[in-house]
Structures are given as structure tokens and as C-alpha cells.
């Protein structure tokens, strides 16, 4: 249950901000998840929606890599909604089930295909140590090029931001979603 009322209907938004609601609903098919919270600040929601569209639909990161990185962010940050809304997209993009199971169980990157392990190690390094080794950076730079590696890094940042919003406001996954085991909240 969300800590604030989710905005999922157009009538919940002041008239002046309904174009923002309409744009988000149009681009995503509906308003749900982080945007149901973010629309409490329509200008913030609008700007984040533009960044999300760039990352998801226009950046040069291959779908398979983007969805793997997104699931790795979901696992690292115990982001239930991020995980549940992207795990099926990862499957459709070709991420092996064994990789997703290893991530879910916190076993990654041990035993992952090398191309998956590189991405997971990169995400884990950014989110755990806040730095990436030169070897991890160079391996992905050689594989993707500087532009796509920058976009992959921005993808990690984008979904980290979404995880903060979703976790902070306790926006959980939808009923029947693929659940991620997470520890109880602290503080």
C-alpha cells in the first residue's frame, strides 16, 4: 500500500497539469508505479518521463542489456516494483532465466554467462562501492563504446532514482507480479 494516494486517474490532476498526465498515460499505456507518485509533482513527473523515454526507447543500449541492468538495479536496491515490472521484459529481451534466478537469489554474478556478468558487476560496483574498477569499465567500453556505456550508466542512475521514489513511498508491485525477496525496512 502506497504511503500517499496514487494518482492513476486524469481527474486527480489539476486541469493545468493534465497534459502531463495525458503524455505519461499515452507513452506508457496508463499511469502506474512511480508516475502514480511522481504526478504529485507534475513538473518533476514530466521531466522524469522524458528522461525515461530516452533511456527506454531512444538510447543505444541493447534491450537485453538495459533490462538486465534494470533488474540488477532492482535487486541491488530491493526495489520490488522495478524488479517486477522489468523481469518479464528482460525475459522477452533474451536474458536467460538462470541469470534472472541468480539475480533474484543474490547469487549473481557467479555462474552467469560472461556477457551478463560484466553488466551485473558494473551495476553492483556502481551501487555498492560507488565506483567501478578500470578493468570493469574498459571491458564494457570496448564492448559498447563510450556513448552506449554512458547511456548504460545513466540507465543505472535512472532506475536507482525510480527505486528511491518507489521504495520511499512504498509503491509495491501489482498483484500477481514476480516477487523479489527483500528484507524488512529499517529506520
PyMOL CGO cylinders between C-alpha atoms (Angstrom):
from pymol import cmd
from pymol.cgo import CYLINDER

trace = [
    CYLINDER, 0.00, 0.00, 0.00, 1.42, 3.37, -1.01, 0.3, 1, 1, 1, 1, 1, 1,
    CYLINDER, 1.42, 3.37, -1.01, 2.16, 5.96, 1.63, 0.3, 1, 1, 1, 1, 1, 1,
    CYLINDER, 2.16, 5.96, 1.63, 0.28, 8.56, -0.42, 0.3, 1, 1, 1, 1, 1, 1,
    CYLINDER, 0.28, 8.56, -0.42, -2.70, 8.18, -2.69, 0.3, 1, 1, 1, 1, 1, 1,
    CYLINDER, -2.70, 8.18, -2.69, -1.52, 7.08, -6.12, 0.3, 1, 1, 1, 1, 1, 1,
    CYLINDER, -1.52, 7.08, -6.12, -2.61, 9.28, -8.99, 0.3, 1, 1, 1, 1, 1, 1,
    CYLINDER, -2.61, 9.28, -8.99, -3.99, 6.89, -11.57, 0.3, 1, 1, 1, 1, 1, 1,
    CYLINDER, -3.99, 6.89, -11.57, -6.94, 8.88, -12.96, 0.3, 1, 1, 1, 1, 1, 1,
    CYLINDER, -6.94, 8.88, -12.96, -6.84, 12.06, -15.03, 0.3, 1, 1, 1, 1, 1, 1,
    CYLINDER, -6.84, 12.06, -15.03, -9.33, 13.78, -12.73, 0.3, 1, 1, 1, 1, 1, 1,
    CYLINDER, -9.33, 13.78, -12.73, -6.89, 13.55, -9.81, 0.3, 1, 1, 1, 1, 1, 1,
    CYLINDER, -6.89, 13.55, -9.81, -4.59, 16.06, -11.51, 0.3, 1, 1, 1, 1, 1, 1,
    CYLINDER, -4.59, 16.06, -11.51, -5.32, 19.80, -11.59, 0.3, 1, 1, 1, 1, 1, 1,
    CYLINDER, -5.32, 19.80, -11.59, -6.56, 20.95, -15.01, 0.3, 1, 1, 1, 1, 1, 1,
    CYLINDER, -6.56, 20.95, -15.01, -3.36, 22.89, -15.72, 0.3, 1, 1, 1, 1, 1, 1,
    CYLINDER, -3.36, 22.89, -15.72, -1.27, 19.71, -15.38, 0.3, 1, 1, 1, 1, 1, 1,
    CYLINDER, -1.27, 19.71, -15.38, -3.50, 17.29, -17.27, 0.3, 1, 1, 1, 1, 1, 1,
    CYLINDER, -3.50, 17.29, -17.27, -1.32, 17.49, -20.41, 0.3, 1, 1, 1, 1, 1, 1,
    CYLINDER, -1.32, 17.49, -20.41, 1.50, 15.95, -18.31, 0.3, 1, 1, 1, 1, 1, 1,
    CYLINDER, 1.50, 15.95, -18.31, -0.83, 13.17, -17.16, 0.3, 1, 1, 1, 1, 1, 1,
    CYLINDER, -0.83, 13.17, -17.16, -2.00, 12.62, -20.75, 0.3, 1, 1, 1, 1, 1, 1,
    CYLINDER, -2.00, 12.62, -20.75, 1.55, 12.42, -22.11, 0.3, 1, 1, 1, 1, 1, 1,
    CYLINDER, 1.55, 12.42, -22.11, 2.60, 9.88, -19.47, 0.3, 1, 1, 1, 1, 1, 1,
    CYLINDER, 2.60, 9.88, -19.47, -0.54, 7.78, -19.97, 0.3, 1, 1, 1, 1, 1, 1,
    CYLINDER, -0.54, 7.78, -19.97, -0.11, 7.89, -23.73, 0.3, 1, 1, 1, 1, 1, 1,
    CYLINDER, -0.11, 7.89, -23.73, 3.57, 6.90, -23.76, 0.3, 1, 1, 1, 1, 1, 1,
    CYLINDER, 3.57, 6.90, -23.76, 3.20, 4.11, -21.18, 0.3, 1, 1, 1, 1, 1, 1,
    CYLINDER, 3.20, 4.11, -21.18, -0.36, 2.96, -21.85, 0.3, 1, 1, 1, 1, 1, 1,
    CYLINDER, -0.36, 2.96, -21.85, -1.50, 4.08, -18.37, 0.3, 1, 1, 1, 1, 1, 1,
    CYLINDER, -1.50, 4.08, -18.37, -0.29, 5.84, -15.26, 0.3, 1, 1, 1, 1, 1, 1,
    CYLINDER, -0.29, 5.84, -15.26, 1.08, 3.41, -12.66, 0.3, 1, 1, 1, 1, 1, 1,
    CYLINDER, 1.08, 3.41, -12.66, 4.09, 2.72, -10.48, 0.3, 1, 1, 1, 1, 1, 1,
    CYLINDER, 4.09, 2.72, -10.48, 6.48, 5.61, -10.00, 0.3, 1, 1, 1, 1, 1, 1,
    CYLINDER, 6.48, 5.61, -10.00, 4.43, 8.00, -12.08, 0.3, 1, 1, 1, 1, 1, 1,
    CYLINDER, 4.43, 8.00, -12.08, 1.41, 7.46, -9.85, 0.3, 1, 1, 1, 1, 1, 1,
    CYLINDER, 1.41, 7.46, -9.85, 3.56, 9.00, -7.11, 0.3, 1, 1, 1, 1, 1, 1,
    CYLINDER, 3.56, 9.00, -7.11, 5.55, 11.46, -9.22, 0.3, 1, 1, 1, 1, 1, 1,
    CYLINDER, 5.55, 11.46, -9.22, 2.41, 13.14, -10.51, 0.3, 1, 1, 1, 1, 1, 1,
    CYLINDER, 2.41, 13.14, -10.51, 2.05, 14.73, -7.08, 0.3, 1, 1, 1, 1, 1, 1,
    CYLINDER, 2.05, 14.73, -7.08, 4.75, 16.99, -8.58, 0.3, 1, 1, 1, 1, 1, 1,
    CYLINDER, 4.75, 16.99, -8.58, 3.67, 17.26, -12.24, 0.3, 1, 1, 1, 1, 1, 1,
    CYLINDER, 3.67, 17.26, -12.24, 6.75, 19.18, -13.39, 0.3, 1, 1, 1, 1, 1, 1,
    CYLINDER, 6.75, 19.18, -13.39, 9.05, 16.56, -11.85, 0.3, 1, 1, 1, 1, 1, 1,
    CYLINDER, 9.05, 16.56, -11.85, 6.96, 13.76, -13.38, 0.3, 1, 1, 1, 1, 1, 1,
    CYLINDER, 6.96, 13.76, -13.38, 7.14, 15.42, -16.80, 0.3, 1, 1, 1, 1, 1, 1,
    CYLINDER, 7.14, 15.42, -16.80, 10.90, 15.81, -16.76, 0.3, 1, 1, 1, 1, 1, 1,
    CYLINDER, 10.90, 15.81, -16.76, 11.50, 12.30, -15.46, 0.3, 1, 1, 1, 1, 1, 1,
    CYLINDER, 11.50, 12.30, -15.46, 9.12, 10.88, -18.08, 0.3, 1, 1, 1, 1, 1, 1,
    CYLINDER, 9.12, 10.88, -18.08, 11.20, 12.48, -20.84, 0.3, 1, 1, 1, 1, 1, 1,
    CYLINDER, 11.20, 12.48, -20.84, 14.40, 11.01, -19.43, 0.3, 1, 1, 1, 1, 1, 1,
    CYLINDER, 14.40, 11.01, -19.43, 12.75, 7.60, -19.08, 0.3, 1, 1, 1, 1, 1, 1,
    CYLINDER, 12.75, 7.60, -19.08, 11.57, 7.69, -22.70, 0.3, 1, 1, 1, 1, 1, 1,
    CYLINDER, 11.57, 7.69, -22.70, 15.10, 8.49, -23.84, 0.3, 1, 1, 1, 1, 1, 1,
    CYLINDER, 15.10, 8.49, -23.84, 16.58, 5.68, -21.78, 0.3, 1, 1, 1, 1, 1, 1,
    CYLINDER, 16.58, 5.68, -21.78, 13.98, 3.06, -22.70, 0.3, 1, 1, 1, 1, 1, 1,
    CYLINDER, 13.98, 3.06, -22.70, 13.24, 3.85, -26.34, 0.3, 1, 1, 1, 1, 1, 1,
    CYLINDER, 13.24, 3.85, -26.34, 15.98, 6.01, -27.84, 0.3, 1, 1, 1, 1, 1, 1,
    CYLINDER, 15.98, 6.01, -27.84, 19.33, 5.19, -26.23, 0.3, 1, 1, 1, 1, 1, 1,
    CYLINDER, 19.33, 5.19, -26.23, 21.80, 2.89, -27.92, 0.3, 1, 1, 1, 1, 1, 1,
    CYLINDER, 21.80, 2.89, -27.92, 21.88, 0.30, -25.14, 0.3, 1, 1, 1, 1, 1, 1,
    CYLINDER, 21.88, 0.30, -25.14, 20.56, -3.05, -26.47, 0.3, 1, 1, 1, 1, 1, 1,
    CYLINDER, 20.56, -3.05, -26.47, 17.22, -4.05, -24.91, 0.3, 1, 1, 1, 1, 1, 1,
    CYLINDER, 17.22, -4.05, -24.91, 18.70, -7.19, -23.40, 0.3, 1, 1, 1, 1, 1, 1,
    CYLINDER, 18.70, -7.19, -23.40, 21.48, -5.25, -21.66, 0.3, 1, 1, 1, 1, 1, 1,
    CYLINDER, 21.48, -5.25, -21.66, 19.18, -2.44, -20.49, 0.3, 1, 1, 1, 1, 1, 1,
    CYLINDER, 19.18, -2.44, -20.49, 16.68, -4.87, -18.98, 0.3, 1, 1, 1, 1, 1, 1,
    CYLINDER, 16.68, -4.87, -18.98, 19.42, -6.94, -17.34, 0.3, 1, 1, 1, 1, 1, 1,
    CYLINDER, 19.42, -6.94, -17.34, 20.89, -3.78, -15.83, 0.3, 1, 1, 1, 1, 1, 1,
    CYLINDER, 20.89, -3.78, -15.83, 17.44, -2.66, -14.69, 0.3, 1, 1, 1, 1, 1, 1,
    CYLINDER, 17.44, -2.66, -14.69, 16.80, -5.98, -12.97, 0.3, 1, 1, 1, 1, 1, 1,
    CYLINDER, 16.80, -5.98, -12.97, 20.24, -5.79, -11.36, 0.3, 1, 1, 1, 1, 1, 1,
    CYLINDER, 20.24, -5.79, -11.36, 19.34, -2.32, -10.02, 0.3, 1, 1, 1, 1, 1, 1,
    CYLINDER, 19.34, -2.32, -10.02, 16.04, -3.72, -8.74, 0.3, 1, 1, 1, 1, 1, 1,
    CYLINDER, 16.04, -3.72, -8.74, 17.89, -6.49, -6.92, 0.3, 1, 1, 1, 1, 1, 1,
    CYLINDER, 17.89, -6.49, -6.92, 20.63, -4.25, -5.52, 0.3, 1, 1, 1, 1, 1, 1,
    CYLINDER, 20.63, -4.25, -5.52, 18.16, -1.68, -4.18, 0.3, 1, 1, 1, 1, 1, 1,
    CYLINDER, 18.16, -1.68, -4.18, 15.46, -4.17, -3.13, 0.3, 1, 1, 1, 1, 1, 1,
    CYLINDER, 15.46, -4.17, -3.13, 13.10, -2.35, -5.48, 0.3, 1, 1, 1, 1, 1, 1,
    CYLINDER, 13.10, -2.35, -5.48, 10.06, -4.59, -5.70, 0.3, 1, 1, 1, 1, 1, 1,
    CYLINDER, 10.06, -4.59, -5.70, 8.28, -2.59, -8.39, 0.3, 1, 1, 1, 1, 1, 1,
    CYLINDER, 8.28, -2.59, -8.39, 11.39, -2.09, -10.55, 0.3, 1, 1, 1, 1, 1, 1,
    CYLINDER, 11.39, -2.09, -10.55, 12.08, -5.82, -10.46, 0.3, 1, 1, 1, 1, 1, 1,
    CYLINDER, 12.08, -5.82, -10.46, 8.52, -6.96, -11.07, 0.3, 1, 1, 1, 1, 1, 1,
    CYLINDER, 8.52, -6.96, -11.07, 7.88, -4.52, -13.90, 0.3, 1, 1, 1, 1, 1, 1,
    CYLINDER, 7.88, -4.52, -13.90, 11.11, -5.41, -15.74, 0.3, 1, 1, 1, 1, 1, 1,
    CYLINDER, 11.11, -5.41, -15.74, 11.74, -9.10, -15.17, 0.3, 1, 1, 1, 1, 1, 1,
    CYLINDER, 11.74, -9.10, -15.17, 9.31, -10.15, -17.91, 0.3, 1, 1, 1, 1, 1, 1,
    CYLINDER, 9.31, -10.15, -17.91, 10.78, -7.50, -20.23, 0.3, 1, 1, 1, 1, 1, 1,
    CYLINDER, 10.78, -7.50, -20.23, 14.20, -8.99, -19.51, 0.3, 1, 1, 1, 1, 1, 1,
    CYLINDER, 14.20, -8.99, -19.51, 12.92, -12.45, -20.40, 0.3, 1, 1, 1, 1, 1, 1,
    CYLINDER, 12.92, -12.45, -20.40, 11.41, -11.16, -23.65, 0.3, 1, 1, 1, 1, 1, 1,
    CYLINDER, 11.41, -11.16, -23.65, 14.69, -9.41, -24.47, 0.3, 1, 1, 1, 1, 1, 1,
    CYLINDER, 14.69, -9.41, -24.47, 16.57, -12.70, -24.13, 0.3, 1, 1, 1, 1, 1, 1,
    CYLINDER, 16.57, -12.70, -24.13, 18.02, -12.61, -20.63, 0.3, 1, 1, 1, 1, 1, 1,
    CYLINDER, 18.02, -12.61, -20.63, 18.33, -16.29, -19.62, 0.3, 1, 1, 1, 1, 1, 1,
    CYLINDER, 18.33, -16.29, -19.62, 16.10, -17.50, -16.80, 0.3, 1, 1, 1, 1, 1, 1,
    CYLINDER, 16.10, -17.50, -16.80, 19.17, -18.81, -14.97, 0.3, 1, 1, 1, 1, 1, 1,
    CYLINDER, 19.17, -18.81, -14.97, 20.59, -15.27, -14.92, 0.3, 1, 1, 1, 1, 1, 1,
    CYLINDER, 20.59, -15.27, -14.92, 17.35, -13.87, -13.52, 0.3, 1, 1, 1, 1, 1, 1,
    CYLINDER, 17.35, -13.87, -13.52, 17.14, -16.58, -10.87, 0.3, 1, 1, 1, 1, 1, 1,
    CYLINDER, 17.14, -16.58, -10.87, 20.75, -15.88, -9.83, 0.3, 1, 1, 1, 1, 1, 1,
    CYLINDER, 20.75, -15.88, -9.83, 19.95, -12.17, -9.57, 0.3, 1, 1, 1, 1, 1, 1,
    CYLINDER, 19.95, -12.17, -9.57, 16.75, -12.78, -7.61, 0.3, 1, 1, 1, 1, 1, 1,
    CYLINDER, 16.75, -12.78, -7.61, 18.60, -15.02, -5.17, 0.3, 1, 1, 1, 1, 1, 1,
    CYLINDER, 18.60, -15.02, -5.17, 21.54, -12.63, -4.86, 0.3, 1, 1, 1, 1, 1, 1,
    CYLINDER, 21.54, -12.63, -4.86, 23.97, -15.14, -6.40, 0.3, 1, 1, 1, 1, 1, 1,
    CYLINDER, 23.97, -15.14, -6.40, 24.97, -13.01, -9.34, 0.3, 1, 1, 1, 1, 1, 1,
    CYLINDER, 24.97, -13.01, -9.34, 27.43, -12.70, -10.96, 0.3, 1, 1, 1, 1, 1, 1,
    CYLINDER, 27.43, -12.70, -10.96, 28.70, -16.17, -10.03, 0.3, 1, 1, 1, 1, 1, 1,
    CYLINDER, 28.70, -16.17, -10.03, 27.92, -18.64, -12.78, 0.3, 1, 1, 1, 1, 1, 1,
    CYLINDER, 27.92, -18.64, -12.78, 26.42, -16.10, -15.18, 0.3, 1, 1, 1, 1, 1, 1,
    CYLINDER, 26.42, -16.10, -15.18, 27.31, -16.02, -18.85, 0.3, 1, 1, 1, 1, 1, 1,
    CYLINDER, 27.31, -16.02, -18.85, 30.33, -13.68, -19.16, 0.3, 1, 1, 1, 1, 1, 1,
    CYLINDER, 30.33, -13.68, -19.16, 28.39, -11.03, -21.12, 0.3, 1, 1, 1, 1, 1, 1,
    CYLINDER, 28.39, -11.03, -21.12, 25.78, -10.91, -18.34, 0.3, 1, 1, 1, 1, 1, 1,
    CYLINDER, 25.78, -10.91, -18.34, 28.34, -11.00, -15.54, 0.3, 1, 1, 1, 1, 1, 1,
    CYLINDER, 28.34, -11.00, -15.54, 30.10, -7.91, -16.97, 0.3, 1, 1, 1, 1, 1, 1,
    CYLINDER, 30.10, -7.91, -16.97, 26.88, -5.88, -16.79, 0.3, 1, 1, 1, 1, 1, 1,
    CYLINDER, 26.88, -5.88, -16.79, 25.89, -7.15, -13.34, 0.3, 1, 1, 1, 1, 1, 1,
    CYLINDER, 25.89, -7.15, -13.34, 29.38, -6.49, -11.92, 0.3, 1, 1, 1, 1, 1, 1,
    CYLINDER, 29.38, -6.49, -11.92, 29.24, -2.95, -13.32, 0.3, 1, 1, 1, 1, 1, 1,
    CYLINDER, 29.24, -2.95, -13.32, 25.82, -2.28, -11.74, 0.3, 1, 1, 1, 1, 1, 1,
    CYLINDER, 25.82, -2.28, -11.74, 26.86, -3.81, -8.43, 0.3, 1, 1, 1, 1, 1, 1,
    CYLINDER, 26.86, -3.81, -8.43, 30.08, -1.78, -8.34, 0.3, 1, 1, 1, 1, 1, 1,
    CYLINDER, 30.08, -1.78, -8.34, 28.25, 1.48, -9.00, 0.3, 1, 1, 1, 1, 1, 1,
    CYLINDER, 28.25, 1.48, -9.00, 25.60, 0.81, -6.37, 0.3, 1, 1, 1, 1, 1, 1,
    CYLINDER, 25.60, 0.81, -6.37, 27.74, -0.88, -3.72, 0.3, 1, 1, 1, 1, 1, 1,
    CYLINDER, 27.74, -0.88, -3.72, 31.11, 0.84, -3.93, 0.3, 1, 1, 1, 1, 1, 1,
    CYLINDER, 31.11, 0.84, -3.93, 30.01, 3.92, -5.92, 0.3, 1, 1, 1, 1, 1, 1,
    CYLINDER, 30.01, 3.92, -5.92, 32.99, 3.35, -8.18, 0.3, 1, 1, 1, 1, 1, 1,
    CYLINDER, 32.99, 3.35, -8.18, 33.88, 0.93, -10.95, 0.3, 1, 1, 1, 1, 1, 1,
    CYLINDER, 33.88, 0.93, -10.95, 37.27, -0.67, -11.47, 0.3, 1, 1, 1, 1, 1, 1,
    CYLINDER, 37.27, -0.67, -11.47, 39.19, 0.33, -14.56, 0.3, 1, 1, 1, 1, 1, 1,
    CYLINDER, 39.19, 0.33, -14.56, 39.01, -3.27, -15.79, 0.3, 1, 1, 1, 1, 1, 1,
    CYLINDER, 39.01, -3.27, -15.79, 35.21, -3.42, -15.49, 0.3, 1, 1, 1, 1, 1, 1,
    CYLINDER, 35.21, -3.42, -15.49, 34.87, -0.02, -17.17, 0.3, 1, 1, 1, 1, 1, 1,
    CYLINDER, 34.87, -0.02, -17.17, 37.24, -0.84, -20.04, 0.3, 1, 1, 1, 1, 1, 1,
    CYLINDER, 37.24, -0.84, -20.04, 35.58, -4.19, -20.73, 0.3, 1, 1, 1, 1, 1, 1,
    CYLINDER, 35.58, -4.19, -20.73, 32.19, -2.55, -21.21, 0.3, 1, 1, 1, 1, 1, 1,
    CYLINDER, 32.19, -2.55, -21.21, 33.65, 0.43, -23.04, 0.3, 1, 1, 1, 1, 1, 1,
    CYLINDER, 33.65, 0.43, -23.04, 35.28, -1.93, -25.52, 0.3, 1, 1, 1, 1, 1, 1,
    CYLINDER, 35.28, -1.93, -25.52, 32.07, -3.92, -25.86, 0.3, 1, 1, 1, 1, 1, 1,
    CYLINDER, 32.07, -3.92, -25.86, 29.64, -1.00, -26.26, 0.3, 1, 1, 1, 1, 1, 1,
    CYLINDER, 29.64, -1.00, -26.26, 31.64, 2.16, -26.94, 0.3, 1, 1, 1, 1, 1, 1,
    CYLINDER, 31.64, 2.16, -26.94, 31.74, 5.29, -24.81, 0.3, 1, 1, 1, 1, 1, 1,
    CYLINDER, 31.74, 5.29, -24.81, 28.28, 6.60, -25.81, 0.3, 1, 1, 1, 1, 1, 1,
    CYLINDER, 28.28, 6.60, -25.81, 26.39, 3.41, -25.04, 0.3, 1, 1, 1, 1, 1, 1,
    CYLINDER, 26.39, 3.41, -25.04, 28.36, 2.87, -21.84, 0.3, 1, 1, 1, 1, 1, 1,
    CYLINDER, 28.36, 2.87, -21.84, 27.39, 6.37, -20.75, 0.3, 1, 1, 1, 1, 1, 1,
    CYLINDER, 27.39, 6.37, -20.75, 23.76, 5.56, -21.55, 0.3, 1, 1, 1, 1, 1, 1,
    CYLINDER, 23.76, 5.56, -21.55, 24.03, 2.27, -19.63, 0.3, 1, 1, 1, 1, 1, 1,
    CYLINDER, 24.03, 2.27, -19.63, 25.42, 4.18, -16.65, 0.3, 1, 1, 1, 1, 1, 1,
    CYLINDER, 25.42, 4.18, -16.65, 22.56, 6.70, -16.91, 0.3, 1, 1, 1, 1, 1, 1,
    CYLINDER, 22.56, 6.70, -16.91, 20.14, 3.75, -17.00, 0.3, 1, 1, 1, 1, 1, 1,
    CYLINDER, 20.14, 3.75, -17.00, 21.53, 2.59, -13.66, 0.3, 1, 1, 1, 1, 1, 1,
    CYLINDER, 21.53, 2.59, -13.66, 21.07, 6.10, -12.29, 0.3, 1, 1, 1, 1, 1, 1,
    CYLINDER, 21.07, 6.10, -12.29, 17.54, 6.44, -13.69, 0.3, 1, 1, 1, 1, 1, 1,
    CYLINDER, 17.54, 6.44, -13.69, 16.31, 3.18, -12.20, 0.3, 1, 1, 1, 1, 1, 1,
    CYLINDER, 16.31, 3.18, -12.20, 18.08, 3.97, -8.93, 0.3, 1, 1, 1, 1, 1, 1,
    CYLINDER, 18.08, 3.97, -8.93, 16.08, 7.19, -8.79, 0.3, 1, 1, 1, 1, 1, 1,
    CYLINDER, 16.08, 7.19, -8.79, 12.88, 5.29, -9.56, 0.3, 1, 1, 1, 1, 1, 1,
    CYLINDER, 12.88, 5.29, -9.56, 13.75, 2.76, -6.84, 0.3, 1, 1, 1, 1, 1, 1,
    CYLINDER, 13.75, 2.76, -6.84, 14.18, 5.61, -4.34, 0.3, 1, 1, 1, 1, 1, 1,
    CYLINDER, 14.18, 5.61, -4.34, 10.75, 7.03, -5.21, 0.3, 1, 1, 1, 1, 1, 1,
    CYLINDER, 10.75, 7.03, -5.21, 9.06, 3.63, -5.20, 0.3, 1, 1, 1, 1, 1, 1,
    CYLINDER, 9.06, 3.63, -5.20, 10.74, 2.39, -2.03, 0.3, 1, 1, 1, 1, 1, 1,
    CYLINDER, 10.74, 2.39, -2.03, 10.35, 5.68, -0.18, 0.3, 1, 1, 1, 1, 1, 1,
    CYLINDER, 10.35, 5.68, -0.18, 6.63, 5.86, -0.92, 0.3, 1, 1, 1, 1, 1, 1,
    CYLINDER, 6.63, 5.86, -0.92, 6.13, 2.09, -0.63, 0.3, 1, 1, 1, 1, 1, 1,
    CYLINDER, 6.13, 2.09, -0.63, 4.72, 1.58, -4.10, 0.3, 1, 1, 1, 1, 1, 1,
    CYLINDER, 4.72, 1.58, -4.10, 4.70, -2.17, -4.32, 0.3, 1, 1, 1, 1, 1, 1,
    CYLINDER, 4.70, -2.17, -4.32, 4.31, -4.38, -7.35, 0.3, 1, 1, 1, 1, 1, 1,
    CYLINDER, 4.31, -4.38, -7.35, 0.95, -5.15, -8.84, 0.3, 1, 1, 1, 1, 1, 1,
    CYLINDER, 0.95, -5.15, -8.84, -0.99, -8.25, -7.78, 0.3, 1, 1, 1, 1, 1, 1,
    CYLINDER, -0.99, -8.25, -7.78, 0.40, -11.41, -9.30, 0.3, 1, 1, 1, 1, 1, 1,
    CYLINDER, 0.40, -11.41, -9.30, 3.79, -9.86, -10.04, 0.3, 1, 1, 1, 1, 1, 1,
    CYLINDER, 3.79, -9.86, -10.04, 7.08, -11.78, -9.97, 0.3, 1, 1, 1, 1, 1, 1,
    CYLINDER, 7.08, -11.78, -9.97, 8.14, -11.01, -6.41, 0.3, 1, 1, 1, 1, 1, 1,
    CYLINDER, 8.14, -11.01, -6.41, 11.61, -10.21, -5.22, 0.3, 1, 1, 1, 1, 1, 1,
    CYLINDER, 11.61, -10.21, -5.22, 12.51, -11.27, -1.68, 0.3, 1, 1, 1, 1, 1, 1,
    CYLINDER, 12.51, -11.27, -1.68, 13.62, -8.25, 0.34, 0.3, 1, 1, 1, 1, 1, 1,
    CYLINDER, 13.62, -8.25, 0.34, 14.49, -7.59, 3.97, 0.3, 1, 1, 1, 1, 1, 1,
    CYLINDER, 14.49, -7.59, 3.97, 12.18, -5.68, 6.27, 0.3, 1, 1, 1, 1, 1, 1,
    CYLINDER, 12.18, -5.68, 6.27, 12.58, -1.87, 6.30, 0.3, 1, 1, 1, 1, 1, 1,
    CYLINDER, 12.58, -1.87, 6.30, 14.90, -0.29, 8.86, 0.3, 1, 1, 1, 1, 1, 1,
    CYLINDER, 14.90, -0.29, 8.86, 14.93, 3.10, 10.48, 0.3, 1, 1, 1, 1, 1, 1,
]
cmd.load_cgo(trace, "trace")
